[in-house]
Amino acid sequence: MTMVLGIAGSSFGQGYAIFGTSGKSWVWDNFSTAGTSQVGGTASANIDIAFLIGSTANTPLLGTVGNPSGNTTSFNMSQGTTIWNDILNDPNFSLAQNLGTSSLAITPVNTSALVRGGWSYLGGASFQVANHAGGTYSIVAIAWDAAYSTPQLAAAADAAVGWSSVFSYALQPDTSTAPGTFNGAGMTPFGVTSIATVPEPTALALAGLGGLSLLLGRRKK
């Protein structure tokens, strides 16, 4: 009896979401072919996507490192492991979990022509987000190279990563009202790219000094 009550209590009041988009071109990659953006990848799925959720009273760490306002490409290639650290260790935001499966809500980005660059977790069915009751939350969608099955594995490899704008999303308290899509809630398109391909500013500065030293050395000779 105690176990049954425990299970019922754990699911009570959890809000419902639809983790998906309508239409296409919401996320693309720029890592499978260097320098060439591909909306939703090529013949096989090469981007996985999940999302961070937290209170609207807080700003996610990723919200402080995005590109300037108005730029719809929210990736930042020069942050190195800082980005993955912000994703996995944000004190106010966590990766959303499906209460029913007790696992992270992760799904591939679509690659078929009509919906390429969109996604549809559980085929567009609503699900209960663990530890979050009905109400409005701040959301950030994150996407990475699908060669790594979890964000943790991608982080360990400094894999390609991208993230959306921060937007508000309403979890529904029950099934009487269908939750909205992510793009319907105001998410902007974004890209996924390698964070290891662009040198840090300090590395570029050192390289410039090294080149200058070589030139001065040649002149002295």
C-alpha positions as CSV (number, residue, x, y, z in Angstrom):
1,M,0.0,0.0,0.0
2,T,2.8,2.4,0.9
3,M,4.5,1.8,-2.5
4,V,1.3,2.6,-4.4
5,L,0.7,5.8,-2.5
6,G,4.3,6.8,-3.1
7,I,4.0,6.4,-6.9
8,A,0.7,8.3,-7.0
9,G,2.2,11.1,-4.9
10,S,5.2,11.4,-7.2
11,S,3.0,11.9,-10.3
12,F,0.5,14.3,-8.7
13,G,0.5,17.8,-10.1
14,Q,3.2,17.3,-12.8
15,G,2.7,19.5,-15.8
16,Y,2.2,18.3,-19.3
17,A,4.3,19.4,-22.3
18,I,4.6,18.7,-26.0
19,F,8.3,18.6,-26.9
20,G,8.1,19.4,-30.6
21,T,7.7,21.9,-33.4
22,S,5.4,22.5,-36.3
23,G,7.0,22.9,-39.7
24,K,10.7,22.7,-40.4
25,S,14.0,24.6,-40.3
26,W,14.1,25.1,-36.5
27,V,17.6,23.7,-36.0
28,W,20.5,22.9,-38.3
29,D,24.0,21.6,-38.2
30,N,27.3,23.1,-39.3
31,F,29.6,20.3,-38.2
32,S,29.0,17.3,-40.4
33,T,30.4,19.3,-43.4
34,A,32.6,22.0,-42.1
35,G,31.5,25.5,-43.2
36,T,28.2,24.3,-44.7
37,S,24.9,24.5,-42.9
38,Q,22.6,21.6,-43.3
39,V,19.0,22.0,-42.0
40,G,18.3,18.9,-39.9
41,G,21.2,17.0,-41.3
42,T,21.4,14.7,-44.3
43,A,20.1,11.2,-44.9
44,S,20.6,10.0,-41.3
45,A,19.8,11.8,-38.1
46,N,22.8,13.5,-36.8
47,I,21.4,15.9,-34.2
48,D,19.7,15.0,-30.9
49,I,17.7,17.6,-28.9
50,A,16.6,18.0,-25.3
51,F,15.6,21.0,-23.2
52,L,16.5,22.9,-20.0
53,I,13.6,24.0,-17.8
54,G,13.6,26.4,-14.8
55,S,11.7,29.2,-13.1
56,T,10.9,32.4,-15.0
57,A,12.4,34.2,-12.0
58,N,15.9,33.0,-13.0
59,T,18.1,33.4,-16.1
60,P,19.7,30.2,-17.4
61,L,23.5,30.3,-17.6
62,L,23.2,29.8,-21.4
63,G,21.1,33.0,-21.5
64,T,24.2,35.0,-20.5
65,V,26.5,33.7,-23.3
66,G,24.2,33.8,-26.4
67,N,24.7,36.0,-29.4
68,P,23.4,39.6,-29.5
69,S,19.7,40.2,-29.5
70,G,18.1,39.7,-32.8
71,N,20.6,37.1,-34.1
72,T,18.6,33.9,-34.5
73,T,21.8,31.7,-34.4
74,S,22.3,31.2,-30.7
75,F,25.4,29.0,-30.9
76,N,28.7,30.2,-29.6
77,M,31.7,28.4,-30.9
78,S,34.4,29.9,-28.7
79,Q,33.3,29.0,-25.2
80,G,34.9,25.5,-25.1
81,T,33.8,23.2,-22.2
82,T,32.2,26.2,-20.5
83,I,29.0,25.7,-22.5
84,W,28.6,22.0,-21.5
85,N,29.4,22.9,-17.9
86,D,26.6,25.6,-18.0
87,I,24.2,23.0,-19.5
88,L,24.9,20.2,-17.0
89,N,25.6,22.2,-13.8
90,D,23.2,25.2,-13.9
91,P,21.9,25.6,-10.3
92,N,18.5,26.9,-11.5
93,F,17.8,24.9,-14.6
94,S,17.8,21.2,-15.3
95,L,17.4,18.9,-18.3
96,A,13.7,17.9,-18.5
97,Q,12.7,14.4,-17.6
98,N,9.7,12.4,-18.7
99,L,7.9,11.3,-15.5
100,G,6.5,8.2,-17.2
101,T,9.8,6.8,-18.4
102,S,12.1,8.3,-15.7
103,S,14.5,9.3,-18.4
104,L,15.6,12.5,-20.1
105,A,13.3,13.8,-22.8
106,I,15.6,13.4,-25.9
107,T,14.6,13.0,-29.5
108,P,16.3,13.2,-32.9
109,V,15.9,16.2,-35.2
110,N,13.9,15.3,-38.3
111,T,15.7,14.8,-41.6
112,S,12.8,14.1,-44.0
113,A,12.1,16.9,-46.5
114,L,8.8,18.2,-45.3
115,V,9.8,18.5,-41.6
116,R,13.6,18.7,-41.8
117,G,15.0,20.6,-38.9
118,G,12.0,20.1,-36.7
119,W,11.4,17.4,-34.1
120,S,8.6,15.5,-32.5
121,Y,9.3,13.8,-29.2
122,L,6.9,10.8,-28.7
123,G,5.4,11.5,-32.0
124,G,4.0,14.8,-30.7
125,A,2.1,13.3,-27.7
126,S,2.0,15.2,-24.5
127,F,3.9,13.9,-21.5
128,Q,4.4,14.8,-17.8
129,V,7.6,16.7,-17.0
130,A,9.0,15.3,-13.8
131,N,9.3,17.7,-10.8
132,H,7.4,20.5,-12.5
133,A,3.8,21.3,-11.9
134,G,1.5,23.1,-14.3
135,G,2.5,26.7,-14.9
136,T,4.8,28.9,-17.0
137,Y,8.6,28.2,-17.1
138,S,11.7,29.5,-18.9
139,I,12.9,27.0,-21.5
140,V,16.1,26.6,-23.5
141,A,16.3,23.9,-26.2
142,I,19.8,22.3,-26.5
143,A,21.0,20.2,-29.4
144,W,24.2,18.2,-30.1
145,D,26.0,15.7,-32.3
146,A,23.9,12.5,-32.2
147,A,27.0,10.4,-32.3
148,Y,26.7,10.8,-28.5
149,S,23.5,9.4,-27.0
150,T,23.4,11.7,-24.0
151,P,24.4,15.2,-23.2
152,Q,26.9,13.9,-20.6
153,L,28.7,11.8,-23.3
154,A,28.6,14.8,-25.6
155,A,30.1,17.0,-22.9
156,A,32.9,14.6,-22.2
157,A,33.9,14.7,-25.9
158,D,33.4,18.5,-26.2
159,A,31.0,17.6,-29.0
160,A,29.2,20.0,-31.3
161,V,26.4,21.9,-29.4
162,G,23.8,24.6,-29.9
163,W,21.0,26.2,-28.0
164,S,17.9,28.3,-28.6
165,S,16.8,31.6,-27.3
166,V,15.3,31.6,-23.8
167,F,11.5,31.6,-24.1
168,S,8.5,31.1,-21.9
169,Y,6.5,27.9,-22.1
170,A,3.3,26.9,-20.3
171,L,3.0,23.3,-18.8
172,Q,-0.6,22.4,-18.7
173,P,-1.9,21.1,-15.3
174,D,-3.9,18.3,-16.9
175,T,-4.9,16.8,-20.3
176,S,-8.0,19.0,-20.8
177,T,-5.9,21.6,-22.7
178,A,-3.3,20.6,-25.2
179,P,0.2,22.1,-24.6
180,G,1.7,24.2,-27.3
181,T,4.7,23.5,-29.6
182,F,8.1,25.1,-28.8
183,N,8.1,27.4,-31.9
184,G,4.5,28.4,-31.0
185,A,5.8,29.5,-27.6
186,G,8.4,31.8,-29.2
187,M,11.5,29.7,-29.7
188,T,13.7,31.0,-32.5
189,P,15.7,28.8,-34.9
190,F,19.3,28.0,-34.0
191,G,22.4,26.2,-35.2
192,V,24.6,23.4,-33.8
193,T,28.4,23.7,-34.4
194,S,31.6,22.4,-33.1
195,I,32.9,24.3,-30.1
196,A,36.5,23.0,-30.6
197,T,37.0,24.4,-34.1
198,V,37.4,28.1,-33.2
199,P,40.5,29.2,-31.1
200,E,40.0,31.1,-28.0
201,P,40.8,34.9,-28.3
202,T,43.9,34.4,-26.1
203,A,45.1,31.7,-28.4
204,L,44.7,33.9,-31.5
205,A,46.6,36.7,-29.7
206,L,49.5,34.4,-28.8
207,A,49.6,33.2,-32.4
208,G,49.8,36.8,-33.6
209,L,52.6,37.6,-31.2
210,G,54.5,34.4,-32.3
211,G,54.2,35.5,-36.0
212,L,55.5,39.0,-35.1
213,S,58.4,37.5,-33.3
214,L,59.4,35.4,-36.3
215,L,59.2,38.5,-38.6
216,L,61.4,40.5,-36.2
217,G,63.9,37.7,-36.0
218,R,64.2,37.5,-39.7
219,R,64.8,41.2,-40.0
220,K,67.6,41.1,-37.5
221,K,69.4,38.5,-39.5
